Amino acid sequence: MTSPTCYTTPVLSLTDIVGQDRVLEQLFRGLCGIRRPHAYIFAGPAGVGRRTTALALARTLLCHTPTAAPNGPRLTGLPADTLLPQACGHCPDCRMLADNAHGDFHLIYKELAAFHDDPAVRSRVMQDLSIDVIRSFLIEPAWRSPSRGRGRVFVIQQAELMSPAAQNALLKTLEEPPPGVTIILLAEQPEQLLPTTLSRCRLLRFGLLPRAFVRDKLVEQSLPPEQAEFWAAFTDGAIGKALAFHRLDLYDTKRELLDHVAILNRAGDAELGDRLAKLSESLAETVAKQSRQGQTEMSKTLAVRTAAGMLMELLASFFRDALTLACEAGRPLANQDQLPALQTLAARLDRRGLATIIEQLSELESLLWRNVNPKTIWDNVVITCASAAPLRA
């Protein structure tokens, strides 16, 4: 169960990226080589540094006065005397990138349709990244002269959402881009891209970070150790995602929900349905507000769906942990901090029921994208969590 998560991407240099050394080694080989790749796919789960790395690469490529320092012991896969190019961090280009105001850096996402010149495109509900967005916000700008003279960088978020028509329109630019143009596709599931798109890009795979590493980094950000432990486990080592959930102040909410869900009777709880609906609305407002402070601006519809998806993901974690206990699987528990509640939940439902609930929560989340009434969905969520009863939405 996945949902787009909004968080502000920090501005770092390439050597500041942690936990993805194999990716960095490939990037630096390209930067130091005679022929640098002009199109990349950064593949991997959300929250492990793909967008942060893309921005760091953009800073390096667009910096007016880049520097270089010997690798030394930083990357073991490269010779110690390899000079690693870096953005200076002080020139006007670096400052503009830090302020999300550089005219040659373009972040491409499907909600850009709301800013299209054509009213028909603006009014359309975008379920994919359309050819209209790709043409207007990537292909056409790519063939214009850069405003600052060093080139242009385009980063496509959720690139696997590009329609086949959009990908086919992009092929020529991917294969033979104008000088200085770099295109980076961010994709959690690159196999969903067309083979013709895959063949024209350098594929770099980002892995999950060790949970202990993520926990320690979260503690460094002043998270209480118990919360850091939970978010590191819940996100399975995706530090960006962990920070996103933490910034939404959801830890106390998840504790309250797990305690409540653990003791639900088969009749459900109408008040819990109302509580989830209101919580989802409030969370959506916060998600939208945070998106405006970052590099993208979510539509109200997307914020509502994102918030609901996050709550669904929290609920699903309760039942995954309970199923782990019921099966005596020995897998680490995300909600270890509430073990008695998990034990109560595992005793209340059999294994089949727990597995059914996990599956049905995923189906209920998918209904959010079909314009089903949210109140109906949350009422079904409560019934599902109470008894694994068939869906009625």
N, C-alpha and C positions, 0 to 999 in steps of 0.2 A: 504494500500500500504506500504510494508515494504521492506527494503533493508539492507544488512549487513553494519554496520557502524564501522569504525576503530577508536579507540581512545586508548590512553595509559592508562592502568589501574594503579591507584595509589597504593602504598604499604602501607597498613594500618593494624592495629590490629583489632580484632573482635569488641572490645568495641568502636572503632572509627567509625564503621558503623552506619549511622543515618537513621532514618525513617523506619527501618525494625526490630523493637524490637521483634515482635512475632517470626520471623525467628531466631533471635539471641537466644531467650530463648530456642527454641527447639535444637539449636546447642549446647548450653552450657549444657543442660540436658544430651545430648548424651556424651559430653566430660567428664562430671562428673560422668556418670553412669558406671555400671559394664560392660555392653555390648554396646559399641559405634557402631552406624551404620557404615557400611563400604562402602555403596553406597547411594548417594543422587541424587535427581533431584531438581535443583534450577529452578523453573518455574516462568515465568513472562515476562513482556515486556522488550525490550532492554533499557539499560541506567538507570536502577533503582538499580544497585549495585550487580547483581548476580555474575559477574566475579570478582568484587572487593572483595566480601565476600568469594568466593571460594579461592582466593589468600590469604586472611587473615586466613582462616581455614588451608590452606596448611602451612603457616608460623608457626601456632601454633603446627601443627602435626610434622613438620620437625625440629623445633628449638631444638638445643642441650641443652640449659639451660632455659627451659620455666619457667615462674613465675606464680604466682596466687595472686589475690587481691580480697578482699570482694566485693560483688556486690553493697552493699549500696543502694542508690536510683536509680542506673543506669537502671535496668530492673525491672519494677514493678511486673512482673509475676513470679519472683524468690525471695526467701527469701533474706533479706539483708545480711545475713552472708554466702551466697553461695560463694565459692571461684571460681572465673572465671579464667581459665588458659589462659595465653597469651604468645606470643613469646617475647623473651627478646629484640630483635631488634639489638643486638650487636654481637652475636656469628657469626662464619664463615657461618653457614647455613643461618642465617637471611640476612647476607650481600650478599651471593650468590643469594638468592631469589630476593633481591632488584635489583641485576644486571642482572636478567634473566639468570643466569648461574648455577642453582642448578641441579645436575645430577639426582636427584630423584623427580623433579617436571616436569611433562609432560603436555604440552598443545596440545590437539588433535584437528585438524581441517582438512577439506577435501583437502586443498591445500598442505598438507604434501605429497600427492601423487607425487608431483614434486621431492621429495627427496627419493622415493622408490628405492630399489636395482634393481627392474625389469624395463628395458627400456620400455616395453609395458605398464606398469602402469604409468610411467612418461609421456608418450606421450598421454595418454588418457585424454579427456576432462571430468572433474569430475563434474557431476551435483548433486551427492549425496556423503555422507561420506561412502566410500566403505569398503568392507570386507578386501581388501588389506591394507588399511590404519590402520584399527582397529587391524588387526593381527600383523602388523609389528611395529606399534608405541604404542600399548597398551598391547595386550595380551602377546606377547613375552617378552617385558620388565618387565611386572608385575611379571613374574615367575623367574626373575633373582634376585640375592641378591642386596639389595640397596647399592649404592656406599658410602653413609654416615652412614648407619647402623640404621636409625630410621624409615625407611619405604619408601613408594613411594606414590605420589599423582598424579592422572590423572584427568585432567579437559577437558571434551569434549564440544567444542563449537558447537552451532547449532545441538544439539544431535538429534533433530527430522529429520535431514537429513540423519541419518544412514539408510542404505539400510536394508531390512529384513534379508538378509544374514549376514550382519555385526552384527545386533542385536542378531541373533541366535548364531553366533560364540562367542559373548561376554557373553552369559547367564551363562556359568559355572564360569567364572571369577567374575561376579556380585554376584552369589549365594555363592560361596566358594572361595573367593580370598586368596592369600597367606597372611601370617601374616604381618600386618603393611601397607597393600595396601588400599588406599581409592580412590574411583572413584566418580567424581562429574559430572553429566550431566547438561548442561545448555540448557534449552529449552523454547522458547517462547510459543510453542503449544505442551505441553506434551501429549495431547490426540492423537497426530500423532505417538507416540511411540507404539510399540507392547505391548499388555497387559502383556506378559511374562516379558518384560523389566520393565514396571511400577511396577509389583508386587515384584520385587527384590530390589527396591530402596525406600528410605525414601523421600517422596515428600514434599518439602517446597515451599510455594507460596510467591513470592515477589510482593508487591503492588506498585502502582504508588505513588509518593510523592506529597504532597500538592503543588499546583503551587506557593503559596506565599513563602513556604519554599525553593523551587528551585530558585525562583527569588532572594531571599535574599542571598542564597549561591552563586549565580552567581555574584551578586553585590560585595560580599566579594572577588571574584576573579578579581575584578577591571573592570567588565563589566559596561558600562553606564546603568543607570536604564531603559531607554527605550528599549535597546537591551535585557537586562535581562528579562524584562516583556514579550517581544515577544518570546524569545526562551523557556521560561518556559511554555507559553501558547501553542506554536507550538508543543512542544514535549509532552504536556499533563502531565508534572510532571516527565519526565525521565531526571535526571540531567546529566547522562553520555552522553546521546544523545545530550542534549542541549550544553554541552561543546564541543562535537565533531563538531557540526555545527558551533559554534562560532570560534573554532580554524581554521576552513577553511575560515574564513573571508567572510561569505556569507550574512551578514546583509545588506550591501549597495547593493549587487547584488539583493537580494529579493525586496528591495524597488524600484530599477530600473525596474525589471521585472513586478511588480504589476502595476506600473504607465503605462508601455507599454501595457500590456495585457488588461488593463481596457478600452483602447480606440481603440483596434483593430477593423477594419472594416471587413465585411464578406469575403472580398477577401484575407484576411490574410496579411502577411508581410514576403517576402522572406528574407529580411535582418535579421529579428528576428530568422528565422530558422538557418541561418549561425551563428548568434551570440550564439544561444543555443548550436550548435554543437561545436564551438570553446571553449565555456565556459565549456562544459562537458569534452573536452579533457584536458584542463588546470587543471580542478578540479581533474581529474583522476590521473594526475601526482602528485598532492599534496597529494591525498589519499594514493597513493602507497608509497610516501616518508615517510609519517607519519606512515604507517604500518611497515616500516623497522626500525623505531625508537622505536616501541612497541615490543610486544611479538609474533606477527605473521607477515608474509610477504605475501602480496597479489600478486597474479599473475596480469599481465597487463590486462588480460581479466576481471578479477573480479573487479579490480580498475575502469575500464571503466564503467562496469555495476553498480557498487556502486555509482559512481559519478552521472551517469545519473539518477539513482533512487532517489538520494537526490534532484536533480533539479525537477524531476517529483513531488516529495512530496511537495516541495515549491509551485509549480504551483497549485497542487490540493488544497492546503490550501486557495488559493485566492478564488476558486470557492465554497469551503465549507463555507467560511465566507459570500460570496455573497448570497449563498442559504439560510443561516441563516437569513440574512437581508430580503430577498425576502419572506420568510415564517414567518417573525416576530416571530422566535422561542425563542428569548431571551437568547440563548446560548452565553457564552462569546466568543468574537472574538479573534482569534490569531493575526490578522493583524489590530487590533484596532488603531495602530499608523498611518494607512493610510485609515482612514474611508471614506474620500471623494472618493478615488479611488475604494473602495469596493462598495460604493453607485452607482458610474458610471457603474461598472460591473454588479451589480444587476439590473440596469435599462436597460442595453443593451441586456440581455438575459432573457427569461422566466424561470420559475422554472424547467420545463422539460429539457430545454437546459442546465441549470447549472448542474443538476443531471447527464445528459448524458455525459457531459464533464468529470466529476469526474470519471465516470465508464470507459470512453474511455482512460483517462490518465493511469488508472491501466492496461488496456489491452495493451497499447503501451509500458508500462514498461516491461510487461511480454514478449513482442517480443524481447527485448534486450537479453533474454536468449535463443533465437532461431536463433541467428546469422543473424538477419535482419540488413541491412546496416544502421548505425546510422544516416546518413544524411537523409535517407528516413523517419526514425522515427521522427526526429526533424521537418522535413517539415510537417509531419502529425500532430505533436503536435500543430504547429502554426495554421493549418487549423481547428483543433478541438477546440482550444481555441477561435478562431475567430467566429465560426458559429455552433459548435456541429455537423459538417458534418460527414457522415460515414467514417470509416477508409479506407485508400487506400494502407496500407503497405502490 
